């Protein structure tokens, strides 16, 4: 989940793409790109998330963004 905050941008239309999330001066991803989604899943897995456990989990995407952008 990516929410707006200081020095962050989330999808909101022109001039940004509809899937763009990132820091104003830093890492960014386009969530419509399959590679970006895969990078977030890999970063979440490295941070301890385990798919297949029962129940829903909500994760702060900002905690994963920089690691995912490096992948």
PQR file with spaces between the fields and no chain letter, atoms N, CA, C, O and H, PARSE charges and radii, in Angstrom:
ATOM       1  N    UNK     1       0.852   -1.165    0.000 -0.4000 1.5000
ATOM       2  CA   UNK     1       0.000    0.000    0.000 -0.0000 2.0000
ATOM       3  C    UNK     1       0.905    1.237    0.000  0.5500 1.7000
ATOM       4  O    UNK     1       1.873    1.315    0.756 -0.5500 1.4000
ATOM       5  N    UNK     2       0.576    2.176   -0.842 -0.4000 1.5000
ATOM       6  CA   UNK     2       1.323    3.428   -0.911 -0.0000 2.0000
ATOM       7  C    UNK     2       0.351    4.581   -0.657  0.5500 1.7000
ATOM       8  O    UNK     2      -0.597    4.775   -1.419 -0.5500 1.4000
ATOM       9  H    UNK     2      -0.210    2.112   -1.457  0.4000 1.0000
ATOM      10  N    UNK     3       0.581    5.334    0.397 -0.4000 1.5000
ATOM      11  CA   UNK     3      -0.251    6.486    0.705 -0.0000 2.0000
ATOM      12  C    UNK     3       0.562    7.756    0.523  0.5500 1.7000
ATOM      13  O    UNK     3       1.789    7.743    0.620 -0.5500 1.4000
ATOM      14  H    UNK     3       1.350    5.176    1.016  0.4000 1.0000
ATOM      15  N    UNK     4      -0.137    8.856    0.256 -0.4000 1.5000
ATOM      16  CA   UNK     4       0.546   10.132    0.094 -0.0000 2.0000
ATOM      17  C    UNK     4       1.191   10.558    1.400  0.5500 1.7000
ATOM      18  O    UNK     4       0.745   10.184    2.485 -0.5500 1.4000
ATOM      19  H    UNK     4      -1.134    8.867    0.177  0.4000 1.0000
ATOM      20  N    UNK     5       2.243   11.344    1.276 -0.4000 1.5000
ATOM      21  CA   UNK     5       2.926   11.880    2.438 -0.0000 2.0000
ATOM      22  C    UNK     5       3.964   12.884    1.982  0.5500 1.7000
ATOM      23  O    UNK     5       4.157   13.076    0.782 -0.5500 1.4000
ATOM      24  H    UNK     5       2.605   11.648    0.395  0.4000 1.0000
ATOM      25  N    UNK     6       4.631   13.525    2.923 -0.4000 1.5000
ATOM      26  CA   UNK     6       5.645   14.505    2.562 -0.0000 2.0000
ATOM      27  C    UNK     6       6.753   13.878    1.709  0.5500 1.7000
ATOM      28  O    UNK     6       7.254   12.798    2.020 -0.5500 1.4000
ATOM      29  H    UNK     6       4.474   13.369    3.898  0.4000 1.0000
ATOM      30  N    UNK     7       7.119   14.562    0.647 -0.4000 1.5000
ATOM      31  CA   UNK     7       8.197   14.137   -0.251 -0.0000 2.0000
ATOM      32  C    UNK     7       7.920   12.815   -0.957  0.5500 1.7000
ATOM      33  O    UNK     7       8.854   12.133   -1.380 -0.5500 1.4000
ATOM      34  H    UNK     7       6.712   15.439    0.394  0.4000 1.0000
ATOM      35  N    UNK     8       6.655   12.448   -1.088 -0.4000 1.5000
ATOM      36  CA   UNK     8       6.255   11.215   -1.770 -0.0000 2.0000
ATOM      37  C    UNK     8       5.236   11.553   -2.847  0.5500 1.7000
ATOM      38  O    UNK     8       4.511   12.541   -2.730 -0.5500 1.4000
ATOM      39  H    UNK     8       5.897   13.001   -0.745  0.4000 1.0000
ATOM      40  N    UNK     9       5.177   10.747   -3.882 -0.4000 1.5000
ATOM      41  CA   UNK     9       4.097   10.898   -4.852 -0.0000 2.0000
ATOM      42  C    UNK     9       3.481    9.541   -5.146  0.5500 1.7000
ATOM      43  O    UNK     9       4.154    8.510   -5.141 -0.5500 1.4000
ATOM      44  H    UNK     9       5.766    9.944   -3.976  0.4000 1.0000
ATOM      45  N    UNK    10       2.196    9.575   -5.398 -0.4000 1.5000
ATOM      46  CA   UNK    10       1.422    8.369   -5.708 -0.0000 2.0000
ATOM      47  C    UNK    10       0.604    8.645   -6.978  0.5500 1.7000
ATOM      48  O    UNK    10       0.505    9.799   -7.393 -0.5500 1.4000
ATOM      49  H    UNK    10       1.649   10.413   -5.402  0.4000 1.0000
ATOM      50  N    UNK    11       0.017    7.617   -7.602 -0.4000 1.5000
ATOM      51  CA   UNK    11      -0.738    7.835   -8.833 -0.0000 2.0000
ATOM      52  C    UNK    11      -1.780    8.937   -8.667  0.5500 1.7000
ATOM      53  O    UNK    11      -2.551    8.952   -7.706 -0.5500 1.4000
ATOM      54  H    UNK    11       0.097    6.679   -7.264  0.4000 1.0000
ATOM      55  N    UNK    12      -1.781    9.834   -9.605 -0.4000 1.5000
ATOM      56  CA   UNK    12      -2.744   10.920   -9.520 -0.0000 2.0000
ATOM      57  C    UNK    12      -2.953   11.632  -10.840  0.5500 1.7000
ATOM      58  O    UNK    12      -3.597   12.681  -10.888 -0.5500 1.4000
ATOM      59  H    UNK    12      -1.156    9.822  -10.385  0.4000 1.0000
ATOM      60  N    UNK    13      -2.421   11.077  -11.898 -0.4000 1.5000
ATOM      61  CA   UNK    13      -2.618   11.687  -13.203 -0.0000 2.0000
ATOM      62  C    UNK    13      -1.465   12.573  -13.621  0.5500 1.7000
ATOM      63  O    UNK    13      -0.385   12.534  -13.032 -0.5500 1.4000
ATOM      64  H    UNK    13      -1.898   10.225  -11.859  0.4000 1.0000
ATOM      65  N    UNK    14      -1.709   13.370  -14.640 -0.4000 1.5000
ATOM      66  CA   UNK    14      -0.687   14.218  -15.248 -0.0000 2.0000
ATOM      67  C    UNK    14       0.021   15.053  -14.189  0.5500 1.7000
ATOM      68  O    UNK    14      -0.656   15.584  -13.308 -0.5500 1.4000
ATOM      69  H    UNK    14      -2.586   13.402  -15.118  0.4000 1.0000
ATOM      70  N    UNK    15       1.317   15.197  -14.222 -0.4000 1.5000
ATOM      71  CA   UNK    15       2.259   14.736  -15.232 -0.0000 2.0000
ATOM      72  C    UNK    15       2.813   13.341  -14.942  0.5500 1.7000
ATOM      73  O    UNK    15       3.668   12.854  -15.682 -0.5500 1.4000
ATOM      74  H    UNK    15       1.867   14.766  -14.938  0.4000 1.0000
ATOM      75  N    UNK    16       2.350   12.704  -13.900 -0.4000 1.5000
ATOM      76  CA   UNK    16       2.846   11.371  -13.542 -0.0000 2.0000
ATOM      77  C    UNK    16       2.037   10.295  -14.245  0.5500 1.7000
ATOM      78  O    UNK    16       0.884   10.509  -14.622 -0.5500 1.4000
ATOM      79  H    UNK    16       1.656   13.099  -13.299  0.4000 1.0000
ATOM      80  N    UNK    17       2.657    9.139  -14.416 -0.4000 1.5000
ATOM      81  CA   UNK    17       1.929    7.995  -14.942 -0.0000 2.0000
ATOM      82  C    UNK    17       0.960    7.476  -13.905  0.5500 1.7000
ATOM      83  O    UNK    17       1.124    7.745  -12.715 -0.5500 1.4000
ATOM      84  H    UNK    17       3.593    8.965  -14.110  0.4000 1.0000
ATOM      85  N    UNK    18      -0.042    6.742  -14.332 -0.4000 1.5000
ATOM      86  CA   UNK    18      -1.072    6.283  -13.405 -0.0000 2.0000
ATOM      87  C    UNK    18      -0.561    5.280  -12.380  0.5500 1.7000
ATOM      88  O    UNK    18      -1.211    5.074  -11.355 -0.5500 1.4000
ATOM      89  H    UNK    18      -0.175    6.524  -15.299  0.4000 1.0000
ATOM      90  N    UNK    19       0.582    4.652  -12.624 -0.4000 1.5000
ATOM      91  CA   UNK    19       1.108    3.671  -11.678 -0.0000 2.0000
ATOM      92  C    UNK    19       2.372    4.113  -10.969  0.5500 1.7000
ATOM      93  O    UNK    19       2.990    3.325  -10.253 -0.5500 1.4000
ATOM      94  H    UNK    19       1.111    4.819  -13.456  0.4000 1.0000
ATOM      95  N    UNK    20       2.768    5.376  -11.159 -0.4000 1.5000
ATOM      96  CA   UNK    20       4.027    5.853  -10.577 -0.0000 2.0000
ATOM      97  C    UNK    20       3.908    6.122   -9.086  0.5500 1.7000
ATOM      98  O    UNK    20       2.988    6.806   -8.638 -0.5500 1.4000
ATOM      99  H    UNK    20       2.267    6.017  -11.740  0.4000 1.0000
ATOM     100  N    UNK    21       4.847    5.576   -8.323 -0.4000 1.5000
ATOM     101  CA   UNK    21       4.995    5.880   -6.899 -0.0000 2.0000
ATOM     102  C    UNK    21       6.463    6.145   -6.650  0.5500 1.7000
ATOM     103  O    UNK    21       7.321    5.565   -7.316 -0.5500 1.4000
ATOM     104  H    UNK    21       5.594    5.020   -8.687  0.4000 1.0000
ATOM     105  N    UNK    22       6.761    7.009   -5.705 -0.4000 1.5000
ATOM     106  CA   UNK    22       8.159    7.254   -5.407 -0.0000 2.0000
ATOM     107  C    UNK    22       8.366    8.420   -4.467  0.5500 1.7000
ATOM     108  O    UNK    22       7.425    9.074   -4.017 -0.5500 1.4000
ATOM     109  H    UNK    22       6.064    7.480   -5.164  0.4000 1.0000
ATOM     110  N    UNK    23       9.629    8.650   -4.191 -0.4000 1.5000
ATOM     111  CA   UNK    23      10.047    9.791   -3.395 -0.0000 2.0000
ATOM     112  C    UNK    23      10.376   10.926   -4.343  0.5500 1.7000
ATOM     113  O    UNK    23      10.909   10.684   -5.426 -0.5500 1.4000
ATOM     114  H    UNK    23      10.393    8.118   -4.557  0.4000 1.0000
ATOM     115  N    UNK    24      10.075   12.150   -3.970 -0.4000 1.5000
ATOM     116  CA   UNK    24      10.339   13.304   -4.824 -0.0000 2.0000
ATOM     117  C    UNK    24      11.804   13.330   -5.235  0.5500 1.7000
ATOM     118  O    UNK    24      12.116   13.625   -6.389 -0.5500 1.4000
ATOM     119  H    UNK    24       9.642   12.348   -3.090  0.4000 1.0000
ATOM     120  N    UNK    25      12.694   13.030   -4.322 -0.4000 1.5000
ATOM     121  CA   UNK    25      14.129   12.993   -4.619 -0.0000 2.0000
ATOM     122  C    UNK    25      14.683   11.623   -4.255  0.5500 1.7000
ATOM     123  O    UNK    25      15.463   11.489   -3.312 -0.5500 1.4000
ATOM     124  H    UNK    25      12.441   12.791   -3.385  0.4000 1.0000
ATOM     125  N    UNK    26      14.274   10.606   -5.008 -0.4000 1.5000
ATOM     126  CA   UNK    26      14.772    9.273   -4.681 -0.0000 2.0000
ATOM     127  C    UNK    26      14.153    8.192   -5.522  0.5500 1.7000
ATOM     128  O    UNK    26      13.781    8.408   -6.675 -0.5500 1.4000
ATOM     129  H    UNK    26      13.640   10.714   -5.774  0.4000 1.0000
ATOM     130  N    UNK    27      14.047    7.028   -4.929 -0.4000 1.5000
ATOM     131  CA   UNK    27      13.591    5.824   -5.620 -0.0000 2.0000
ATOM     132  C    UNK    27      12.156    5.967   -6.114  0.5500 1.7000
ATOM     133  O    UNK    27      11.335    6.661   -5.513 -0.5500 1.4000
ATOM     134  H    UNK    27      14.349    6.852   -3.992  0.4000 1.0000
ATOM     135  N    UNK    28      11.878    5.290   -7.228 -0.4000 1.5000
ATOM     136  CA   UNK    28      10.520    5.286   -7.766 -0.0000 2.0000
ATOM     137  C    UNK    28      10.279    3.980   -8.522  0.5500 1.7000
ATOM     138  O    UNK    28      11.216    3.298   -8.936 -0.5500 1.4000
ATOM     139  H    UNK    28      12.544    4.727   -7.716  0.4000 1.0000
ATOM     140  N    UNK    29       9.007    3.654   -8.690 -0.4000 1.5000
ATOM     141  CA   UNK    29       8.581    2.479   -9.455 -0.0000 2.0000
ATOM     142  C    UNK    29       7.295    2.816  -10.191  0.5500 1.7000
ATOM     143  O    UNK    29       6.554    3.712   -9.788 -0.5500 1.4000
ATOM     144  H    UNK    29       8.246    4.208   -8.354  0.4000 1.0000
ATOM     145  N    UNK    30       7.036    2.092  -11.272 -0.4000 1.5000
ATOM     146  CA   UNK    30       5.743    2.155  -11.931 -0.0000 2.0000
ATOM     147  C    UNK    30       5.057    0.830  -11.632  0.5500 1.7000
ATOM     148  O    UNK    30       5.494   -0.220  -12.106 -0.5500 1.4000
ATOM     149  H    UNK    30       7.638    1.364  -11.600  0.4000 1.0000
ATOM     150  N    UNK    31       4.001    0.874  -10.861 -0.4000 1.5000
ATOM     151  CA   UNK    31       3.336   -0.345  -10.405 -0.0000 2.0000
ATOM     152  C    UNK    31       2.616   -1.107  -11.509  0.5500 1.7000
ATOM     153  O    UNK    31       2.141   -2.219  -11.280 -0.5500 1.4000
ATOM     154  H    UNK    31       3.646    1.727  -10.476  0.4000 1.0000
ATOM     155  N    UNK    32       2.525   -0.526  -12.709 -0.4000 1.5000
ATOM     156  CA   UNK    32       1.926   -1.233  -13.839 -0.0000 2.0000
ATOM     157  C    UNK    32       2.946   -2.123  -14.544  0.5500 1.7000
ATOM     158  O    UNK    32       2.575   -2.912  -15.413 -0.5500 1.4000
ATOM     159  H    UNK    32       2.911    0.378  -12.896  0.4000 1.0000
ATOM     160  N    UNK    33       4.203   -2.011  -14.191 -0.4000 1.5000
ATOM     161  CA   UNK    33       5.237   -2.830  -14.816 -0.0000 2.0000
ATOM     162  C    UNK    33       5.409   -4.131  -14.033  0.5500 1.7000
ATOM     163  O    UNK    33       5.632   -4.093  -12.823 -0.5500 1.4000
ATOM     164  H    UNK    33       4.505   -1.370  -13.486  0.4000 1.0000
ATOM     165  N    UNK    34       5.311   -5.269  -14.696 -0.4000 1.5000
ATOM     166  CA   UNK    34       5.445   -6.551  -13.996 -0.0000 2.0000
ATOM     167  C    UNK    34       6.757   -6.672  -13.221  0.5500 1.7000
ATOM     168  O    UNK    34       6.783   -7.276  -12.148 -0.5500 1.4000
ATOM     169  H    UNK    34       5.129   -5.300  -15.679  0.4000 1.0000
ATOM     170  N    UNK    35       7.828   -6.117  -13.739 -0.4000 1.5000
ATOM     171  CA   UNK    35       9.109   -6.180  -13.034 -0.0000 2.0000
ATOM     172  C    UNK    35       9.081   -5.438  -11.714  0.5500 1.7000
ATOM     173  O    UNK    35       9.748   -5.838  -10.760 -0.5500 1.4000
ATOM     174  H    UNK    35       7.808   -5.626  -14.610  0.4000 1.0000
ATOM     175  N    UNK    36       8.308   -4.350  -11.650 -0.4000 1.5000
ATOM     176  CA   UNK    36       8.195   -3.578  -10.408 -0.0000 2.0000
ATOM     177  C    UNK    36       7.446   -4.379   -9.346  0.5500 1.7000
ATOM     178  O    UNK    36       7.831   -4.407   -8.177 -0.5500 1.4000
ATOM     179  H    UNK    36       7.766   -4.025  -12.425  0.4000 1.0000
ATOM     180  N    UNK    37       6.380   -5.023   -9.776 -0.4000 1.5000
ATOM     181  CA   UNK    37       5.601   -5.851   -8.845 -0.0000 2.0000
ATOM     182  C    UNK    37       6.463   -6.999   -8.331  0.5500 1.7000
ATOM     183  O    UNK    37       6.446   -7.311   -7.140 -0.5500 1.4000
ATOM     184  H    UNK    37       6.066   -5.000  -10.725  0.4000 1.0000
ATOM     185  N    UNK    38       7.210   -7.623   -9.227 -0.4000 1.5000
ATOM     186  CA   UNK    38       8.092   -8.727   -8.827 -0.0000 2.0000
ATOM     187  C    UNK    38       9.145   -8.238   -7.838  0.5500 1.7000
ATOM     188  O    UNK    38       9.446   -8.921   -6.860 -0.5500 1.4000
ATOM     189  H    UNK    38       7.223   -7.370  -10.194  0.4000 1.0000
ATOM     190  N    UNK    39       9.708   -7.053   -8.092 -0.4000 1.5000
ATOM     191  CA   UNK    39      10.720   -6.492   -7.193 -0.0000 2.0000
ATOM     192  C    UNK    39      10.125   -6.225   -5.811  0.5500 1.7000
ATOM     193  O    UNK    39      10.789   -6.460   -4.802 -0.5500 1.4000
ATOM     194  H    UNK    39       9.464   -6.498   -8.888  0.4000 1.0000
ATOM     195  N    UNK    40       8.887   -5.741   -5.751 -0.4000 1.5000
ATOM     196  CA   UNK    40       8.236   -5.522   -4.450 -0.0000 2.0000
ATOM     197  C    UNK    40       8.001   -6.842   -3.726  0.5500 1.7000
ATOM     198  O    UNK    40       8.198   -6.930   -2.514 -0.5500 1.4000
ATOM     199  H    UNK    40       8.347   -5.550   -6.570  0.4000 1.0000
ATOM     200  N    UNK    41       7.583   -7.866   -4.459 -0.4000 1.5000
ATOM     201  CA   UNK    41       7.394   -9.183   -3.835 -0.0000 2.0000
ATOM     202  C    UNK    41       8.716   -9.745   -3.319  0.5500 1.7000
ATOM     203  O    UNK    41       8.766  -10.315   -2.229 -0.5500 1.4000
ATOM     204  H    UNK    41       7.424   -7.796   -5.444  0.4000 1.0000
ATOM     205  N    UNK    42       9.783   -9.586   -4.096 -0.4000 1.5000
ATOM     206  CA   UNK    42      11.098  -10.053   -3.648 -0.0000 2.0000
ATOM     207  C    UNK    42      11.573   -9.286   -2.411  0.5500 1.7000
ATOM     208  O    UNK    42      12.126   -9.878   -1.484 -0.5500 1.4000
ATOM     209  H    UNK    42       9.743   -9.123   -4.982  0.4000 1.0000
ATOM     210  N    UNK    43      11.355   -7.977   -2.402 -0.4000 1.5000
ATOM     211  CA   UNK    43      11.756   -7.166   -1.243 -0.0000 2.0000
ATOM     212  C    UNK    43      10.937   -7.549   -0.014  0.5500 1.7000
ATOM     213  O    UNK    43      11.479   -7.628    1.088 -0.5500 1.4000
ATOM     214  H    UNK    43      10.905   -7.496   -3.155  0.4000 1.0000
ATOM     215  N    UNK    44       9.639   -7.788   -0.191 -0.4000 1.5000
ATOM     216  CA   UNK    44       8.787   -8.205    0.931 -0.0000 2.0000
ATOM     217  C    UNK    44       9.222   -9.565    1.461  0.5500 1.7000
ATOM     218  O    UNK    44       9.248   -9.786    2.672 -0.5500 1.4000
ATOM     219  H    UNK    44       9.198   -7.724   -1.086  0.4000 1.0000
ATOM     220  N    UNK    45       9.558  -10.464    0.564 -0.4000 1.5000
ATOM     221  CA   UNK    45      10.035  -11.787    0.973 -0.0000 2.0000
ATOM     222  C    UNK    45      11.337  -11.681    1.755  0.5500 1.7000
ATOM     223  O    UNK    45      11.513  -12.355    2.770 -0.5500 1.4000
ATOM     224  H    UNK    45       9.536  -10.285   -0.419  0.4000 1.0000
ATOM     225  N    UNK    46      12.247  -10.839    1.286 -0.4000 1.5000
ATOM     226  CA   UNK    46      13.522  -10.635    1.986 -0.0000 2.0000
ATOM     227  C    UNK    46      13.306  -10.001    3.363  0.5500 1.7000
ATOM     228  O    UNK    46      14.113  -10.188    4.274 -0.5500 1.4000
ATOM     229  H    UNK    46      12.104  -10.291    0.462  0.4000 1.0000
ATOM     230  N    UNK    47      12.196   -9.240    3.507 -0.4000 1.5000
ATOM     231  CA   UNK    47      11.888   -8.589    4.787 -0.0000 2.0000
ATOM     232  C    UNK    47      11.096   -9.503    5.725  0.5500 1.7000
ATOM     233  O    UNK    47      10.757   -9.104    6.839 -0.5500 1.4000
ATOM     234  H    UNK    47      11.540   -9.088    2.767  0.4000 1.0000
ATOM     235  N    UNK    48      10.795  -10.744    5.272 -0.4000 1.5000
ATOM     236  CA   UNK    48      10.137  -11.693    6.158 -0.0000 2.0000
ATOM     237  C    UNK    48       8.727  -12.101    5.780  0.5500 1.7000
ATOM     238  O    UNK    48       8.159  -12.990    6.414 -0.5500 1.4000
ATOM     239  H    UNK    48      11.070  -11.068    4.366  0.4000 1.0000
ATOM     240  N    UNK    49       8.145  -11.477    4.764 -0.4000 1.5000
ATOM     241  CA   UNK    49       6.807  -11.861    4.335 -0.0000 2.0000
ATOM     242  C    UNK    49       6.841  -13.249    3.721  0.5500 1.7000
ATOM     243  O    UNK    49       7.724  -13.562    2.922 -0.5500 1.4000
ATOM     244  H    UNK    49       8.607  -10.754    4.249  0.4000 1.0000
ATOM     245  N    UNK    50       5.890  -14.069    4.090 -0.4000 1.5000
ATOM     246  CA   UNK    50       5.818  -15.427    3.570 -0.0000 2.0000
ATOM     247  C    UNK    50       4.459  -15.663    2.936  0.5500 1.7000
ATOM     248  O    UNK    50       3.449  -15.704    3.638 -0.5500 1.4000
ATOM     249  H    UNK    50       5.173  -13.815    4.739  0.4000 1.0000
ATOM     250  N    UNK    51       4.418  -15.821    1.606 -0.4000 1.5000
ATOM     251  CA   UNK    51       3.127  -16.108    0.972 -0.0000 2.0000
ATOM     252  C    UNK    51       2.619  -17.468    1.420  0.5500 1.7000
ATOM     253  O    UNK    51       3.394  -18.345    1.801 -0.5500 1.4000
ATOM     254  H    UNK    51       5.239  -15.788    1.035  0.4000 1.0000
ATOM     255  N    UNK    52       1.354  -17.619    1.370 -0.4000 1.5000
ATOM     256  CA   UNK    52       0.774  -18.907    1.723 -0.0000 2.0000
ATOM     257  C    UNK    52       0.288  -18.997    3.153  0.5500 1.7000
ATOM     258  O    UNK    52      -0.430  -19.934    3.504 -0.5500 1.4000
ATOM     259  H    UNK    52       0.724  -16.906    1.061  0.4000 1.0000
ATOM     260  N    UNK    53       0.670  -18.030    3.994 -0.4000 1.5000
ATOM     261  CA   UNK    53       0.121  -18.038    5.339 -0.0000 2.0000
ATOM     262  C    UNK    53      -1.320  -17.552    5.274  0.5500 1.7000
ATOM     263  O    UNK    53      -1.626  -16.615    4.537 -0.5500 1.4000
ATOM     264  H    UNK    53       1.253  -17.269    3.709  0.4000 1.0000
ATOM     265  N    UNK    54      -2.198  -18.177    6.032 -0.4000 1.5000
ATOM     266  CA   UNK    54      -3.603  -17.786    5.961 -0.0000 2.0000
ATOM     267  C    UNK    54      -3.816  -16.347    6.436  0.5500 1.7000
ATOM     268  O    UNK    54      -3.079  -15.833    7.277 -0.5500 1.4000
ATOM     269  H    UNK    54      -1.949  -18.938    6.631  0.4000 1.0000
ATOM     270  N    UNK    55      -4.832  -15.725    5.878 -0.4000 1.5000
ATOM     271  CA   UNK    55      -5.197  -14.376    6.292 -0.0000 2.0000
ATOM     272  C    UNK    55      -4.578  -13.313    5.404  0.5500 1.7000
ATOM     273  O    UNK    55      -3.599  -13.552    4.697 -0.5500 1.4000
ATOM     274  H    UNK    55      -5.430  -16.143    5.194  0.4000 1.0000
ATOM     275  N    UNK    56      -5.168  -12.156    5.460 -0.4000 1.5000
ATOM     276  CA   UNK    56      -4.692  -11.023    4.679 -0.0000 2.0000
ATOM     277  C    UNK    56      -3.606  -10.276    5.444  0.5500 1.7000
ATOM     278  O    UNK    56      -3.573  -10.275    6.675 -0.5500 1.4000
ATOM     279  H    UNK    56      -5.963  -11.962    6.034  0.4000 1.0000
ATOM     280  N    UNK    57      -2.729   -9.649    4.690 -0.4000 1.5000
ATOM     281  CA   UNK    57      -1.684   -8.833    5.302 -0.0000 2.0000
ATOM     282  C    UNK    57      -1.576   -7.533    4.523  0.5500 1.7000
ATOM     283  O    UNK    57      -1.541   -7.537    3.293 -0.5500 1.4000
ATOM     284  H    UNK    57      -2.756   -9.650    3.691  0.4000 1.0000
ATOM     285  N    UNK    58      -1.524   -6.430    5.242 -0.4000 1.5000
ATOM     286  CA   UNK    58      -1.326   -5.133    4.606 -0.0000 2.0000
ATOM     287  C    UNK    58       0.077   -4.660    4.961  0.5500 1.7000
ATOM     288  O    UNK    58       0.450   -4.604    6.133 -0.5500 1.4000
ATOM     289  H    UNK    58      -1.553   -6.427    6.241  0.4000 1.0000
ATOM     290  N    UNK    59       0.844   -4.323    3.940 -0.4000 1.5000
ATOM     291  CA   UNK    59       2.234   -3.923    4.138 -0.0000 2.0000
ATOM     292  C    UNK    59       2.417   -2.505    3.639  0.5500 1.7000
ATOM     293  O    UNK    59       1.905   -2.142    2.580 -0.5500 1.4000
ATOM     294  H    UNK    59       0.541   -4.368    2.988  0.4000 1.0000
ATOM     295  N    UNK    60       3.145   -1.704    4.400 -0.4000 1.5000
ATOM     296  CA   UNK    60       3.474   -0.344    3.976 -0.0000 2.0000
ATOM     297  C    UNK    60       4.487   -0.439    2.837  0.5500 1.7000
ATOM     298  O    UNK    60       5.644   -0.795    3.062 -0.5500 1.4000
ATOM     299  H    UNK    60       3.560   -2.000    5.260  0.4000 1.0000
ATOM     300  N    UNK    61       4.060   -0.125    1.631 -0.4000 1.5000
ATOM     301  CA   UNK    61       4.928   -0.231    0.467 -0.0000 2.0000
ATOM     302  C    UNK    61       6.157    0.656    0.546  0.5500 1.7000
ATOM     303  O    UNK    61       7.191    0.337   -0.042 -0.5500 1.4000
ATOM     304  H    UNK    61       3.120    0.164    1.449  0.4000 1.0000
ATOM     305  N    UNK    62       6.058    1.765    1.268 -0.4000 1.5000
ATOM     306  CA   UNK    62       7.204    2.680    1.373 -0.0000 2.0000
ATOM     307  C    UNK    62       8.389    2.003    2.054  0.5500 1.7000
ATOM     308  O    UNK    62       9.540    2.335    1.773 -0.5500 1.4000
ATOM     309  H    UNK    62       5.219    2.024    1.746  0.4000 1.0000
ATOM     310  N    UNK    63       8.114    1.058    2.946 -0.4000 1.5000
ATOM     311  CA   UNK    63       9.202    0.365    3.638 -0.0000 2.0000
ATOM     312  C    UNK    63       9.958   -0.570    2.683  0.5500 1.7000
ATOM     313  O    UNK    63      11.052   -1.031    3.010 -0.5500 1.4000
ATOM     314  H    UNK    63       7.178    0.788    3.175  0.4000 1.0000
ATOM     315  N    UNK    64       9.392   -0.850    1.522 -0.4000 1.5000
ATOM     316  CA   UNK    64       9.992   -1.764    0.547 -0.0000 2.0000
ATOM     317  C    UNK    64      10.497   -1.076   -0.703  0.5500 1.7000
ATOM     318  O    UNK    64      11.235   -1.676   -1.484 -0.5500 1.4000
ATOM     319  H    UNK    64       8.504   -0.476    1.256  0.4000 1.0000
ATOM     320  N    UNK    65      10.112    0.180   -0.906 -0.4000 1.5000
ATOM     321  CA   UNK    65      10.346    0.840   -2.192 -0.0000 2.0000
ATOM     322  C    UNK    65      11.817    0.924   -2.570  0.5500 1.7000
ATOM     323  O    UNK    65      12.184    0.564   -3.688 -0.5500 1.4000
ATOM     324  H    UNK    65       9.513    0.668   -0.272  0.4000 1.0000
ATOM     325  N    UNK    66      12.643    1.380   -1.684 -0.4000 1.5000
ATOM     326  CA   UNK    66      14.070    1.552   -2.042 -0.0000 2.0000
ATOM     327  C    UNK    66      14.720    0.213   -2.367  0.5500 1.7000
ATOM     328  O    UNK    66      15.476    0.117   -3.334 -0.5500 1.4000
ATOM     329  H    UNK    66      12.344    1.672   -0.775  0.4000 1.0000
ATOM     330  N    UNK    67      14.443   -0.818   -1.582 -0.4000 1.5000
ATOM     331  CA   UNK    67      15.006   -2.139   -1.868 -0.0000 2.0000
ATOM     332  C    UNK    67      14.477   -2.660   -3.204  0.5500 1.7000
ATOM     333  O    UNK    67      15.232   -3.243   -3.982 -0.5500 1.4000
ATOM     334  H    UNK    67      13.829   -0.740   -0.797  0.4000 1.0000
ATOM     335  N    UNK    68      13.196   -2.455   -3.474 -0.4000 1.5000
ATOM     336  CA   UNK    68      12.622   -2.935   -4.730 -0.0000 2.0000
ATOM     337  C    UNK    68      13.190   -2.189   -5.919  0.5500 1.7000
ATOM     338  O    UNK    68      13.389   -2.787   -6.976 -0.5500 1.4000
ATOM     339  H    UNK    68      12.582   -1.981   -2.843  0.4000 1.0000
ATOM     340  N    UNK    69      13.457   -0.908   -5.779 -0.4000 1.5000
ATOM     341  CA   UNK    69      13.997   -0.119   -6.878 -0.0000 2.0000
ATOM     342  C    UNK    69      15.431   -0.551   -7.221  0.5500 1.7000
ATOM     343  O    UNK    69      15.886   -0.352   -8.347 -0.5500 1.4000
ATOM     344  H    UNK    69      13.296   -0.422   -4.920  0.4000 1.0000
ATOM     345  N    UNK    70      16.134   -1.137   -6.259 -0.4000 1.5000
ATOM     346  CA   UNK    70      17.507   -1.604   -6.504 -0.0000 2.0000
ATOM     347  C    UNK    70      17.545   -2.963   -7.205  0.5500 1.7000
ATOM     348  O    UNK    70      18.561   -3.329   -7.794 -0.5500 1.4000
ATOM     349  H    UNK    70      15.764   -1.299   -5.344  0.4000 1.0000
ATOM     350  N    UNK    71      16.444   -3.707   -7.141 -0.4000 1.5000
ATOM     351  CA   UNK    71      16.406   -5.058   -7.719 -0.0000 2.0000
ATOM     352  C    UNK    71      16.304   -4.984   -9.229  0.5500 1.7000
ATOM     353  O    UNK    71      16.260   -6.017   -9.896 -0.5500 1.4000
ATOM     354  H    UNK    71      15.618   -3.409   -6.662  0.4000 1.0000
